[in-house]
Amino acid sequence: MSSEVTDRYEQDLQEKKALLQTCQQNKNLATCSDCEKMFECETRKTYVKAVYESMAKGQGGGFEF
């Protein structure tokens, strides 16, 4: 896998993380679990998706935690 692909997923992850942190700061929250809209939040959903894509690097598949 090229580092270009890896960089793309890492860059997207960092962008989504920054958006999530900005949202938390704007709402004076330390974590999303303190937010009443946690399960319907599109910002959080896109961040979680970016985390999984960063871990998979576009290869798909499941993860074991």
PDBQT receptor file of N, H, CA, C and O in Angstrom, charges set to zero:
ATOM      1  N   MET A   1       0.852  -1.177   0.000  1.00  0.00    +0.000 N 
ATOM      2  CA  MET A   1       0.000   0.000   0.000  1.00  0.00    +0.000 C 
ATOM      3  C   MET A   1       0.893   1.234   0.000  1.00  0.00    +0.000 C 
ATOM      4  O   MET A   1       1.900   1.287   0.706  1.00  0.00    +0.000 OA
ATOM      5  N   SER A   2       0.520   2.194  -0.778  1.00  0.00    +0.000 N 
ATOM      6  H   SER A   2      -0.298   2.150  -1.351  1.00  0.00    +0.000 HD
ATOM      7  CA  SER A   2       1.331   3.400  -0.866  1.00  0.00    +0.000 C 
ATOM      8  C   SER A   2       1.096   4.304   0.332  1.00  0.00    +0.000 C 
ATOM      9  O   SER A   2       0.034   4.277   0.954  1.00  0.00    +0.000 OA
ATOM     10  N   SER A   3       2.098   5.098   0.639  1.00  0.00    +0.000 N 
ATOM     11  H   SER A   3       2.960   5.121   0.133  1.00  0.00    +0.000 HD
ATOM     12  CA  SER A   3       1.935   6.035   1.759  1.00  0.00    +0.000 C 
ATOM     13  C   SER A   3       0.928   7.126   1.402  1.00  0.00    +0.000 C 
ATOM     14  O   SER A   3       0.378   7.779   2.288  1.00  0.00    +0.000 OA
ATOM     15  N   GLU A   4       0.686   7.323   0.102  1.00  0.00    +0.000 N 
ATOM     16  H   GLU A   4       1.133   6.792  -0.618  1.00  0.00    +0.000 HD
ATOM     17  CA  GLU A   4      -0.312   8.305  -0.331  1.00  0.00    +0.000 C 
ATOM     18  C   GLU A   4      -1.701   7.896   0.159  1.00  0.00    +0.000 C 
ATOM     19  O   GLU A   4      -2.468   8.738   0.626  1.00  0.00    +0.000 OA
ATOM     20  N   VAL A   5      -2.023   6.611   0.053  1.00  0.00    +0.000 N 
ATOM     21  H   VAL A   5      -1.400   5.927  -0.327  1.00  0.00    +0.000 HD
ATOM     22  CA  VAL A   5      -3.311   6.102   0.530  1.00  0.00    +0.000 C 
ATOM     23  C   VAL A   5      -3.382   6.260   2.041  1.00  0.00    +0.000 C 
ATOM     24  O   VAL A   5      -4.389   6.733   2.569  1.00  0.00    +0.000 OA
ATOM     25  N   THR A   6      -2.329   5.871   2.736  1.00  0.00    +0.000 N 
ATOM     26  H   THR A   6      -1.511   5.487   2.307  1.00  0.00    +0.000 HD
ATOM     27  CA  THR A   6      -2.280   5.991   4.185  1.00  0.00    +0.000 C 
ATOM     28  C   THR A   6      -2.440   7.450   4.591  1.00  0.00    +0.000 C 
ATOM     29  O   THR A   6      -3.207   7.757   5.504  1.00  0.00    +0.000 OA
ATOM     30  N   ASP A   7      -1.742   8.331   3.938  1.00  0.00    +0.000 N 
ATOM     31  H   ASP A   7      -1.119   8.081   3.197  1.00  0.00    +0.000 HD
ATOM     32  CA  ASP A   7      -1.821   9.751   4.259  1.00  0.00    +0.000 C 
ATOM     33  C   ASP A   7      -3.229  10.297   4.047  1.00  0.00    +0.000 C 
ATOM     34  O   ASP A   7      -3.692  11.140   4.816  1.00  0.00    +0.000 OA
ATOM     35  N   ARG A   8      -3.900   9.826   3.023  1.00  0.00    +0.000 N 
ATOM     36  H   ARG A   8      -3.524   9.142   2.399  1.00  0.00    +0.000 HD
ATOM     37  CA  ARG A   8      -5.255  10.287   2.734  1.00  0.00    +0.000 C 
ATOM     38  C   ARG A   8      -6.202   9.923   3.875  1.00  0.00    +0.000 C 
ATOM     39  O   ARG A   8      -7.004  10.751   4.308  1.00  0.00    +0.000 OA
ATOM     40  N   TYR A   9      -6.109   8.693   4.359  1.00  0.00    +0.000 N 
ATOM     41  H   TYR A   9      -5.458   8.021   4.007  1.00  0.00    +0.000 HD
ATOM     42  CA  TYR A   9      -6.977   8.262   5.458  1.00  0.00    +0.000 C 
ATOM     43  C   TYR A   9      -6.615   8.967   6.755  1.00  0.00    +0.000 C 
ATOM     44  O   TYR A   9      -7.501   9.339   7.525  1.00  0.00    +0.000 OA
ATOM     45  N   GLU A  10      -5.339   9.153   7.003  1.00  0.00    +0.000 N 
ATOM     46  H   GLU A  10      -4.620   8.851   6.378  1.00  0.00    +0.000 HD
ATOM     47  CA  GLU A  10      -4.907   9.852   8.217  1.00  0.00    +0.000 C 
ATOM     48  C   GLU A  10      -5.316  11.323   8.177  1.00  0.00    +0.000 C 
ATOM     49  O   GLU A  10      -5.735  11.880   9.192  1.00  0.00    +0.000 OA
ATOM     50  N   GLN A  11      -5.197  11.942   7.023  1.00  0.00    +0.000 N 
ATOM     51  H   GLN A  11      -4.856  11.490   6.199  1.00  0.00    +0.000 HD
ATOM     52  CA  GLN A  11      -5.589  13.343   6.881  1.00  0.00    +0.000 C 
ATOM     53  C   GLN A  11      -7.094  13.496   7.112  1.00  0.00    +0.000 C 
ATOM     54  O   GLN A  11      -7.529  14.414   7.808  1.00  0.00    +0.000 OA
ATOM     55  N   ASP A  12      -7.882  12.596   6.528  1.00  0.00    +0.000 N 
ATOM     56  H   ASP A  12      -7.529  11.851   5.962  1.00  0.00    +0.000 HD
ATOM     57  CA  ASP A  12      -9.331  12.648   6.722  1.00  0.00    +0.000 C 
ATOM     58  C   ASP A  12      -9.680  12.451   8.193  1.00  0.00    +0.000 C 
ATOM     59  O   ASP A  12     -10.556  13.133   8.725  1.00  0.00    +0.000 OA
ATOM     60  N   LEU A  13      -8.998  11.524   8.844  1.00  0.00    +0.000 N 
ATOM     61  H   LEU A  13      -8.287  10.970   8.412  1.00  0.00    +0.000 HD
ATOM     62  CA  LEU A  13      -9.236  11.281  10.261  1.00  0.00    +0.000 C 
ATOM     63  C   LEU A  13      -8.930  12.528  11.082  1.00  0.00    +0.000 C 
ATOM     64  O   LEU A  13      -9.708  12.894  11.963  1.00  0.00    +0.000 OA
ATOM     65  N   GLN A  14      -7.823  13.176  10.808  1.00  0.00    +0.000 N 
ATOM     66  H   GLN A  14      -7.191  12.879  10.092  1.00  0.00    +0.000 HD
ATOM     67  CA  GLN A  14      -7.456  14.378  11.559  1.00  0.00    +0.000 C 
ATOM     68  C   GLN A  14      -8.463  15.513  11.337  1.00  0.00    +0.000 C 
ATOM     69  O   GLN A  14      -8.777  16.262  12.262  1.00  0.00    +0.000 OA
ATOM     70  N   GLU A  15      -8.961  15.631  10.111  1.00  0.00    +0.000 N 
ATOM     71  H   GLU A  15      -8.706  15.023   9.359  1.00  0.00    +0.000 HD
ATOM     72  CA  GLU A  15      -9.968  16.658   9.816  1.00  0.00    +0.000 C 
ATOM     73  C   GLU A  15     -11.259  16.393  10.580  1.00  0.00    +0.000 C 
ATOM     74  O   GLU A  15     -11.842  17.311  11.156  1.00  0.00    +0.000 OA
ATOM     75  N   LYS A  16     -11.705  15.139  10.585  1.00  0.00    +0.000 N 
ATOM     76  H   LYS A  16     -11.231  14.393  10.117  1.00  0.00    +0.000 HD
ATOM     77  CA  LYS A  16     -12.943  14.783  11.291  1.00  0.00    +0.000 C 
ATOM     78  C   LYS A  16     -12.765  14.929  12.803  1.00  0.00    +0.000 C 
ATOM     79  O   LYS A  16     -13.692  15.333  13.504  1.00  0.00    +0.000 OA
ATOM     80  N   LYS A  17     -11.583  14.602  13.299  1.00  0.00    +0.000 N 
ATOM     81  H   LYS A  17     -10.830  14.273  12.730  1.00  0.00    +0.000 HD
ATOM     82  CA  LYS A  17     -11.293  14.748  14.728  1.00  0.00    +0.000 C 
ATOM     83  C   LYS A  17     -11.348  16.224  15.131  1.00  0.00    +0.000 C 
ATOM     84  O   LYS A  17     -11.892  16.561  16.182  1.00  0.00    +0.000 OA
ATOM     85  N   ALA A  18     -10.794  17.089  14.308  1.00  0.00    +0.000 N 
ATOM     86  H   ALA A  18     -10.352  16.815  13.454  1.00  0.00    +0.000 HD
ATOM     87  CA  ALA A  18     -10.805  18.526  14.597  1.00  0.00    +0.000 C 
ATOM     88  C   ALA A  18     -12.246  19.053  14.631  1.00  0.00    +0.000 C 
ATOM     89  O   ALA A  18     -12.593  19.856  15.498  1.00  0.00    +0.000 OA
ATOM     90  N   LEU A  19     -13.080  18.603  13.692  1.00  0.00    +0.000 N 
ATOM     91  H   LEU A  19     -12.798  17.951  12.988  1.00  0.00    +0.000 HD
ATOM     92  CA  LEU A  19     -14.487  19.015  13.677  1.00  0.00    +0.000 C 
ATOM     93  C   LEU A  19     -15.206  18.548  14.935  1.00  0.00    +0.000 C 
ATOM     94  O   LEU A  19     -15.986  19.296  15.524  1.00  0.00    +0.000 OA
ATOM     95  N   LEU A  20     -14.942  17.319  15.343  1.00  0.00    +0.000 N 
ATOM     96  H   LEU A  20     -14.308  16.711  14.865  1.00  0.00    +0.000 HD
ATOM     97  CA  LEU A  20     -15.564  16.775  16.541  1.00  0.00    +0.000 C 
ATOM     98  C   LEU A  20     -15.128  17.552  17.781  1.00  0.00    +0.000 C 
ATOM     99  O   LEU A  20     -15.954  17.885  18.630  1.00  0.00    +0.000 OA
ATOM    100  N   GLN A  21     -13.848  17.835  17.882  1.00  0.00    +0.000 N 
ATOM    101  H   GLN A  21     -13.177  17.564  17.192  1.00  0.00    +0.000 HD
ATOM    102  CA  GLN A  21     -13.340  18.574  19.037  1.00  0.00    +0.000 C 
ATOM    103  C   GLN A  21     -13.893  19.995  19.078  1.00  0.00    +0.000 C 
ATOM    104  O   GLN A  21     -14.178  20.520  20.154  1.00  0.00    +0.000 OA
ATOM    105  N   THR A  22     -14.045  20.611  17.922  1.00  0.00    +0.000 N 
ATOM    106  H   THR A  22     -13.814  20.184  17.048  1.00  0.00    +0.000 HD
ATOM    107  CA  THR A  22     -14.632  21.946  17.856  1.00  0.00    +0.000 C 
ATOM    108  C   THR A  22     -16.073  21.913  18.353  1.00  0.00    +0.000 C 
ATOM    109  O   THR A  22     -16.495  22.791  19.104  1.00  0.00    +0.000 OA
ATOM    110  N   CYS A  23     -16.814  20.913  17.939  1.00  0.00    +0.000 N 
ATOM    111  H   CYS A  23     -16.470  20.199  17.328  1.00  0.00    +0.000 HD
ATOM    112  CA  CYS A  23     -18.198  20.763  18.383  1.00  0.00    +0.000 C 
ATOM    113  C   CYS A  23     -18.240  20.602  19.905  1.00  0.00    +0.000 C 
ATOM    114  O   CYS A  23     -19.044  21.249  20.577  1.00  0.00    +0.000 OA
ATOM    115  N   GLN A  24     -17.382  19.747  20.444  1.00  0.00    +0.000 N 
ATOM    116  H   GLN A  24     -16.729  19.222  19.899  1.00  0.00    +0.000 HD
ATOM    117  CA  GLN A  24     -17.338  19.539  21.893  1.00  0.00    +0.000 C 
ATOM    118  C   GLN A  24     -17.001  20.840  22.617  1.00  0.00    +0.000 C 
ATOM    119  O   GLN A  24     -17.614  21.159  23.636  1.00  0.00    +0.000 OA
ATOM    120  N   GLN A  25     -16.051  21.576  22.108  1.00  0.00    +0.000 N 
ATOM    121  H   GLN A  25     -15.553  21.318  21.281  1.00  0.00    +0.000 HD
ATOM    122  CA  GLN A  25     -15.664  22.839  22.735  1.00  0.00    +0.000 C 
ATOM    123  C   GLN A  25     -16.802  23.858  22.683  1.00  0.00    +0.000 C 
ATOM    124  O   GLN A  25     -17.054  24.566  23.658  1.00  0.00    +0.000 OA
ATOM    125  N   ASN A  26     -17.485  23.927  21.542  1.00  0.00    +0.000 N 
ATOM    126  H   ASN A  26     -17.281  23.351  20.750  1.00  0.00    +0.000 HD
ATOM    127  CA  ASN A  26     -18.595  24.871  21.394  1.00  0.00    +0.000 C 
ATOM    128  C   ASN A  26     -19.736  24.571  22.365  1.00  0.00    +0.000 C 
ATOM    129  O   ASN A  26     -20.468  25.471  22.778  1.00  0.00    +0.000 OA
ATOM    130  N   LYS A  27     -19.875  23.300  22.721  1.00  0.00    +0.000 N 
ATOM    131  H   LYS A  27     -19.281  22.569  22.386  1.00  0.00    +0.000 HD
ATOM    132  CA  LYS A  27     -20.938  22.896  23.645  1.00  0.00    +0.000 C 
ATOM    133  C   LYS A  27     -20.427  22.738  25.079  1.00  0.00    +0.000 C 
ATOM    134  O   LYS A  27     -21.161  22.306  25.968  1.00  0.00    +0.000 OA
ATOM    135  N   ASN A  28     -19.155  23.097  25.288  1.00  0.00    +0.000 N 
ATOM    136  H   ASN A  28     -18.558  23.448  24.566  1.00  0.00    +0.000 HD
ATOM    137  CA  ASN A  28     -18.523  22.965  26.611  1.00  0.00    +0.000 C 
ATOM    138  C   ASN A  28     -18.628  21.540  27.157  1.00  0.00    +0.000 C 
ATOM    139  O   ASN A  28     -18.982  21.332  28.317  1.00  0.00    +0.000 OA
ATOM    140  N   LEU A  29     -18.316  20.571  26.305  1.00  0.00    +0.000 N 
ATOM    141  H   LEU A  29     -18.029  20.740  25.362  1.00  0.00    +0.000 HD
ATOM    142  CA  LEU A  29     -18.358  19.167  26.680  1.00  0.00    +0.000 C 
ATOM    143  C   LEU A  29     -16.956  18.568  26.627  1.00  0.00    +0.000 C 
ATOM    144  O   LEU A  29     -16.154  18.917  25.761  1.00  0.00    +0.000 OA
ATOM    145  N   ALA A  30     -16.674  17.676  27.552  1.00  0.00    +0.000 N 
ATOM    146  H   ALA A  30     -17.325  17.393  28.255  1.00  0.00    +0.000 HD
ATOM    147  CA  ALA A  30     -15.384  16.986  27.543  1.00  0.00    +0.000 C 
ATOM    148  C   ALA A  30     -15.428  15.764  26.640  1.00  0.00    +0.000 C 
ATOM    149  O   ALA A  30     -14.392  15.306  26.158  1.00  0.00    +0.000 OA
ATOM    150  N   THR A  31     -16.626  15.236  26.410  1.00  0.00    +0.000 N 
ATOM    151  H   THR A  31     -17.467  15.608  26.802  1.00  0.00    +0.000 HD
ATOM    152  CA  THR A  31     -16.788  14.019  25.621  1.00  0.00    +0.000 C 
ATOM    153  C   THR A  31     -18.165  13.994  24.968  1.00  0.00    +0.000 C 
ATOM    154  O   THR A  31     -19.096  14.642  25.447  1.00  0.00    +0.000 OA
ATOM    155  N   CYS A  32     -18.291  13.259  23.892  1.00  0.00    +0.000 N 
ATOM    156  H   CYS A  32     -17.534  12.733  23.503  1.00  0.00    +0.000 HD
ATOM    157  CA  CYS A  32     -19.584  13.153  23.213  1.00  0.00    +0.000 C 
ATOM    158  C   CYS A  32     -20.624  12.446  24.076  1.00  0.00    +0.000 C 
ATOM    159  O   CYS A  32     -21.822  12.687  23.928  1.00  0.00    +0.000 OA
ATOM    160  N   SER A  33     -20.177  11.585  24.966  1.00  0.00    +0.000 N 
ATOM    161  H   SER A  33     -19.204  11.389  25.087  1.00  0.00    +0.000 HD
ATOM    162  CA  SER A  33     -21.148  10.851  25.784  1.00  0.00    +0.000 C 
ATOM    163  C   SER A  33     -21.926  11.776  26.716  1.00  0.00    +0.000 C 
ATOM    164  O   SER A  33     -22.953  11.376  27.262  1.00  0.00    +0.000 OA
ATOM    165  N   ASP A  34     -21.451  13.003  26.903  1.00  0.00    +0.000 N 
ATOM    166  H   ASP A  34     -20.616  13.328  26.459  1.00  0.00    +0.000 HD
ATOM    167  CA  ASP A  34     -22.181  13.986  27.708  1.00  0.00    +0.000 C 
ATOM    168  C   ASP A  34     -23.215  14.760  26.890  1.00  0.00    +0.000 C 
ATOM    169  O   ASP A  34     -23.960  15.571  27.440  1.00  0.00    +0.000 OA
ATOM    170  N   CYS A  35     -23.261  14.514  25.592  1.00  0.00    +0.000 N 
ATOM    171  H   CYS A  35     -22.656  13.855  25.146  1.00  0.00    +0.000 HD
ATOM    172  CA  CYS A  35     -24.168  15.252  24.703  1.00  0.00    +0.000 C 
ATOM    173  C   CYS A  35     -25.474  14.488  24.521  1.00  0.00    +0.000 C 
ATOM    174  O   CYS A  35     -25.479  13.273  24.326  1.00  0.00    +0.000 OA
ATOM    175  N   GLU A  36     -26.575  15.220  24.587  1.00  0.00    +0.000 N 
ATOM    176  H   GLU A  36     -26.571  16.207  24.745  1.00  0.00    +0.000 HD
ATOM    177  CA  GLU A  36     -27.898  14.599  24.440  1.00  0.00    +0.000 C 
ATOM    178  C   GLU A  36     -28.160  14.097  23.021  1.00  0.00    +0.000 C 
ATOM    179  O   GLU A  36     -29.061  13.287  22.809  1.00  0.00    +0.000 OA
ATOM    180  N   LYS A  37     -27.381  14.572  22.050  1.00  0.00    +0.000 N 
ATOM    181  H   LYS A  37     -26.648  15.231  22.222  1.00  0.00    +0.000 HD
ATOM    182  CA  LYS A  37     -27.581  14.181  20.652  1.00  0.00    +0.000 C 
ATOM    183  C   LYS A  37     -26.526  13.184  20.167  1.00  0.00    +0.000 C 
ATOM    184  O   LYS A  37     -26.338  13.019  18.962  1.00  0.00    +0.000 OA
ATOM    185  N   MET A  38     -25.850  12.528  21.084  1.00  0.00    +0.000 N 
ATOM    186  H   MET A  38     -26.003  12.661  22.064  1.00  0.00    +0.000 HD
ATOM    187  CA  MET A  38     -24.726  11.666  20.732  1.00  0.00    +0.000 C 
ATOM    188  C   MET A  38     -25.070  10.626  19.656  1.00  0.00    +0.000 C 
ATOM    189  O   MET A  38     -24.301  10.451  18.711  1.00  0.00    +0.000 OA
ATOM    190  N   PHE A  39     -26.187   9.949  19.779  1.00  0.00    +0.000 N 
ATOM    191  H   PHE A  39     -26.812  10.091  20.547  1.00  0.00    +0.000 HD
ATOM    192  CA  PHE A  39     -26.497   8.853  18.859  1.00  0.00    +0.000 C 
ATOM    193  C   PHE A  39     -27.054   9.314  17.517  1.00  0.00    +0.000 C 
ATOM    194  O   PHE A  39     -27.129   8.521  16.579  1.00  0.00    +0.000 OA
ATOM    195  N   GLU A  40     -27.442  10.572  17.410  1.00  0.00    +0.000 N 
ATOM    196  H   GLU A  40     -27.381  11.217  18.172  1.00  0.00    +0.000 HD
ATOM    197  CA  GLU A  40     -27.960  11.081  16.141  1.00  0.00    +0.000 C 
ATOM    198  C   GLU A  40     -27.036  12.116  15.514  1.00  0.00    +0.000 C 
ATOM    199  O   GLU A  40     -27.387  12.723  14.502  1.00  0.00    +0.000 OA
ATOM    200  N   CYS A  41     -25.879  12.323  16.090  1.00  0.00    +0.000 N 
ATOM    201  H   CYS A  41     -25.594  11.830  16.912  1.00  0.00    +0.000 HD
ATOM    202  CA  CYS A  41     -24.946  13.359  15.660  1.00  0.00    +0.000 C 
ATOM    203  C   CYS A  41     -24.171  12.948  14.399  1.00  0.00    +0.000 C 
ATOM    204  O   CYS A  41     -23.441  11.957  14.401  1.00  0.00    +0.000 OA
ATOM    205  N   GLU A  42     -24.342  13.716  13.342  1.00  0.00    +0.000 N 
ATOM    206  H   GLU A  42     -24.935  14.521  13.341  1.00  0.00    +0.000 HD
ATOM    207  CA  GLU A  42     -23.633  13.418  12.085  1.00  0.00    +0.000 C 
ATOM    208  C   GLU A  42     -22.130  13.664  12.214  1.00  0.00    +0.000 C 
ATOM    209  O   GLU A  42     -21.335  12.952  11.600  1.00  0.00    +0.000 OA
ATOM    210  N   THR A  43     -21.737  14.651  12.997  1.00  0.00    +0.000 N 
ATOM    211  H   THR A  43     -22.383  15.228  13.496  1.00  0.00    +0.000 HD
ATOM    212  CA  THR A  43     -20.307  14.923  13.197  1.00  0.00    +0.000 C 
ATOM    213  C   THR A  43     -19.633  13.716  13.828  1.00  0.00    +0.000 C 
ATOM    214  O   THR A  43     -18.557  13.303  13.397  1.00  0.00    +0.000 OA
ATOM    215  N   ARG A  44     -20.261  13.154  14.842  1.00  0.00    +0.000 N 
ATOM    216  H   ARG A  44     -21.135  13.489  15.193  1.00  0.00    +0.000 HD
ATOM    217  CA  ARG A  44     -19.701  11.975  15.516  1.00  0.00    +0.000 C 
ATOM    218  C   ARG A  44     -19.707  10.768  14.582  1.00  0.00    +0.000 C 
ATOM    219  O   ARG A  44     -18.744  10.002  14.555  1.00  0.00    +0.000 OA
ATOM    220  N   LYS A  45     -20.784  10.594  13.818  1.00  0.00    +0.000 N 
ATOM    221  H   LYS A  45     -21.567  11.216  13.841  1.00  0.00    +0.000 HD
ATOM    222  CA  LYS A  45     -20.871   9.458  12.893  1.00  0.00    +0.000 C 
ATOM    223  C   LYS A  45     -19.762   9.519  11.845  1.00  0.00    +0.000 C 
ATOM    224  O   LYS A  45     -19.153   8.498  11.528  1.00  0.00    +0.000 OA
ATOM    225  N   THR A  46     -19.497  10.704  11.309  1.00  0.00    +0.000 N 
ATOM    226  H   THR A  46     -19.992  11.534  11.567  1.00  0.00    +0.000 HD
ATOM    227  CA  THR A  46     -18.444  10.810  10.297  1.00  0.00    +0.000 C 
ATOM    228  C   THR A  46     -17.063  10.609  10.913  1.00  0.00    +0.000 C 
ATOM    229  O   THR A  46     -16.158  10.093  10.257  1.00  0.00    +0.000 OA
ATOM    230  N   TYR A  47     -16.900  11.014  12.168  1.00  0.00    +0.000 N 
ATOM    231  H   TYR A  47     -17.635  11.433  12.701  1.00  0.00    +0.000 HD
ATOM    232  CA  TYR A  47     -15.625  10.771  12.863  1.00  0.00    +0.000 C 
ATOM    233  C   TYR A  47     -15.411   9.271  13.077  1.00  0.00    +0.000 C 
ATOM    234  O   TYR A  47     -14.329   8.753  12.800  1.00  0.00    +0.000 OA
ATOM    235  N   VAL A  48     -16.422   8.584  13.561  1.00  0.00    +0.000 N 
ATOM    236  H   VAL A  48     -17.301   9.005  13.787  1.00  0.00    +0.000 HD
ATOM    237  CA  VAL A  48     -16.304   7.140  13.803  1.00  0.00    +0.000 C 
ATOM    238  C   VAL A  48     -16.004   6.422  12.492  1.00  0.00    +0.000 C 
ATOM    239  O   VAL A  48     -15.171   5.516  12.458  1.00  0.00    +0.000 OA
ATOM    240  N   LYS A  49     -16.669   6.816  11.424  1.00  0.00    +0.000 N 
ATOM    241  H   LYS A  49     -17.345   7.552  11.451  1.00  0.00    +0.000 HD
ATOM    242  CA  LYS A  49     -16.411   6.211  10.111  1.00  0.00    +0.000 C 
ATOM    243  C   LYS A  49     -14.961   6.455   9.682  1.00  0.00    +0.000 C 
ATOM    244  O   LYS A  49     -14.308   5.557   9.150  1.00  0.00    +0.000 OA
ATOM    245  N   ALA A  50     -14.467   7.662   9.913  1.00  0.00    +0.000 N 
ATOM    246  H   ALA A  50     -14.998   8.392  10.345  1.00  0.00    +0.000 HD
ATOM    247  CA  ALA A  50     -13.081   7.985   9.548  1.00  0.00    +0.000 C 
ATOM    248  C   ALA A  50     -12.095   7.161  10.367  1.00  0.00    +0.000 C 
ATOM    249  O   ALA A  50     -11.042   6.774   9.860  1.00  0.00    +0.000 OA
ATOM    250  N   VAL A  51     -12.424   6.889  11.628  1.00  0.00    +0.000 N 
ATOM    251  H   VAL A  51     -13.280   7.203  12.040  1.00  0.00    +0.000 HD
ATOM    252  CA  VAL A  51     -11.560   6.045  12.470  1.00  0.00    +0.000 C 
ATOM    253  C   VAL A  51     -11.462   4.650  11.866  1.00  0.00    +0.000 C 
ATOM    254  O   VAL A  51     -10.364   4.121  11.693  1.00  0.00    +0.000 OA
ATOM    255  N   TYR A  52     -12.607   4.053  11.547  1.00  0.00    +0.000 N 
ATOM    256  H   TYR A  52     -13.499   4.483  11.687  1.00  0.00    +0.000 HD
ATOM    257  CA  TYR A  52     -12.604   2.712  10.959  1.00  0.00    +0.000 C 
ATOM    258  C   TYR A  52     -11.871   2.678   9.615  1.00  0.00    +0.000 C 
ATOM    259  O   TYR A  52     -11.105   1.753   9.345  1.00  0.00    +0.000 OA
ATOM    260  N   GLU A  53     -12.109   3.687   8.778  1.00  0.00    +0.000 N 
ATOM    261  H   GLU A  53     -12.732   4.438   8.998  1.00  0.00    +0.000 HD
ATOM    262  CA  GLU A  53     -11.435   3.733   7.477  1.00  0.00    +0.000 C 
ATOM    263  C   GLU A  53      -9.934   3.901   7.647  1.00  0.00    +0.000 C 
ATOM    264  O   GLU A  53      -9.156   3.339   6.875  1.00  0.00    +0.000 OA
ATOM    265  N   SER A  54      -9.520   4.662   8.643  1.00  0.00    +0.000 N 
ATOM    266  H   SER A  54     -10.151   5.118   9.270  1.00  0.00    +0.000 HD
ATOM    267  CA  SER A  54      -8.102   4.845   8.911  1.00  0.00    +0.000 C 
ATOM    268  C   SER A  54      -7.463   3.526   9.351  1.00  0.00    +0.000 C 
ATOM    269  O   SER A  54      -6.335   3.212   8.970  1.00  0.00    +0.000 OA
ATOM    270  N   MET A  55      -8.193   2.767  10.152  1.00  0.00    +0.000 N 
ATOM    271  H   MET A  55      -9.109   3.021  10.462  1.00  0.00    +0.000 HD
ATOM    272  CA  MET A  55      -7.671   1.478  10.615  1.00  0.00    +0.000 C 
ATOM    273  C   MET A  55      -7.605   0.472   9.471  1.00  0.00    +0.000 C 
ATOM    274  O   MET A  55      -6.668  -0.324   9.406  1.00  0.00    +0.000 OA
ATOM    275  N   ALA A  56      -8.578   0.495   8.572  1.00  0.00    +0.000 N 
ATOM    276  H   ALA A  56      -9.339   1.142   8.625  1.00  0.00    +0.000 HD
ATOM    277  CA  ALA A  56      -8.648  -0.465   7.468  1.00  0.00    +0.000 C 
ATOM    278  C   ALA A  56      -7.836  -0.022   6.261  1.00  0.00    +0.000 C 
ATOM    279  O   ALA A  56      -7.476  -0.847   5.421  1.00  0.00    +0.000 OA
ATOM    280  N   LYS A  57      -7.544   1.271   6.166  1.00  0.00    +0.000 N 
ATOM    281  H   LYS A  57      -7.836   1.941   6.849  1.00  0.00    +0.000 HD
ATOM    282  CA  LYS A  57      -6.812   1.831   5.018  1.00  0.00    +0.000 C 
ATOM    283  C   LYS A  57      -7.478   1.442   3.706  1.00  0.00    +0.000 C 
ATOM    284  O   LYS A  57      -6.804   1.165   2.714  1.00  0.00    +0.000 OA
ATOM    285  N   GLY A  58      -8.819   1.423   3.712  1.00  0.00    +0.000 N 
ATOM    286  H   GLY A  58      -9.366   1.648   4.519  1.00  0.00    +0.000 HD
ATOM    287  CA  GLY A  58      -9.561   1.150   2.494  1.00  0.00    +0.000 C 
ATOM    288  C   GLY A  58      -9.702  -0.313   2.154  1.00  0.00    +0.000 C 
ATOM    289  O   GLY A  58     -10.225  -0.645   1.090  1.00  0.00    +0.000 OA
ATOM    290  N   GLN A  59      -9.254  -1.200   3.022  1.00  0.00    +0.000 N 
ATOM    291  H   GLN A  59      -8.829  -0.930   3.887  1.00  0.00    +0.000 HD
ATOM    292  CA  GLN A  59      -9.308  -2.621   2.731  1.00  0.00    +0.000 C 
ATOM    293  C   GLN A  59     -10.620  -3.283   3.145  1.00  0.00    +0.000 C 
ATOM    294  O   GLN A  59     -10.887  -4.424   2.769  1.00  0.00    +0.000 OA
ATOM    295  N   GLY A  60     -11.440  -2.566   3.921  1.00  0.00    +0.000 N 
ATOM    296  H   GLY A  60     -11.223  -1.639   4.227  1.00  0.00    +0.000 HD
ATOM    297  CA  GLY A  60     -12.704  -3.133   4.378  1.00  0.00    +0.000 C 
ATOM    298  C   GLY A  60     -12.463  -4.208   5.423  1.00  0.00    +0.000 C 
ATOM    299  O   GLY A  60     -11.349  -4.366   5.923  1.00  0.00    +0.000 OA
ATOM    300  N   GLY A  61     -13.508  -4.939   5.744  1.00  0.00    +0.000 N 
ATOM    301  H   GLY A  61     -14.413  -4.811   5.337  1.00  0.00    +0.000 HD
ATOM    302  CA  GLY A  61     -13.373  -6.021   6.709  1.00  0.00    +0.000 C 
ATOM    303  C   GLY A  61     -13.738  -5.610   8.105  1.00  0.00    +0.000 C 
ATOM    304  O   GLY A  61     -14.038  -4.446   8.368  1.00  0.00    +0.000 OA
ATOM    305  N   GLY A  62     -13.711  -6.565   8.993  1.00  0.00    +0.000 N 
ATOM    306  H   GLY A  62     -13.467  -7.511   8.778  1.00  0.00    +0.000 HD
ATOM    307  CA  GLY A  62     -14.083  -6.335  10.375  1.00  0.00    +0.000 C 
ATOM    308  C   GLY A  62     -12.863  -6.039  11.233  1.00  0.00    +0.000 C 
ATOM    309  O   GLY A  62     -11.718  -6.120  10.789  1.00  0.00    +0.000 OA
ATOM    310  N   PHE A  63     -13.153  -5.697  12.466  1.00  0.00    +0.000 N 
ATOM    311  H   PHE A  63     -14.083  -5.632  12.827  1.00  0.00    +0.000 HD
ATOM    312  CA  PHE A  63     -12.089  -5.384  13.417  1.00  0.00    +0.000 C 
ATOM    313  C   PHE A  63     -12.309  -6.170  14.688  1.00  0.00    +0.000 C 
ATOM    314  O   PHE A  63     -13.448  -6.383  15.105  1.00  0.00    +0.000 OA
ATOM    315  N   GLU A  64     -11.235  -6.598  15.300  1.00  0.00    +0.000 N 
ATOM    316  H   GLU A  64     -10.310  -6.424  14.961  1.00  0.00    +0.000 HD
ATOM    317  CA  GLU A  64     -11.312  -7.254  16.596  1.00  0.00    +0.000 C 
ATOM    318  C   GLU A  64     -10.753  -6.315  17.624  1.00  0.00    +0.000 C 
ATOM    319  O   GLU A  64      -9.641  -5.806  17.477  1.00  0.00    +0.000 OA
ATOM    320  N   PHE A  65     -11.523  -6.081  18.673  1.00  0.00    +0.000 N 
ATOM    321  H   PHE A  65     -12.426  -6.495  18.792  1.00  0.00    +0.000 HD
ATOM    322  CA  PHE A  65     -11.086  -5.179  19.739  1.00  0.00    +0.000 C 
ATOM    323  C   PHE A  65     -10.858  -5.966  20.990  1.00  0.00    +0.000 C 
ATOM    324  O   PHE A  65     -10.484  -5.400  22.016  1.00  0.00    +0.000 OA
TER     325      PHE A  65
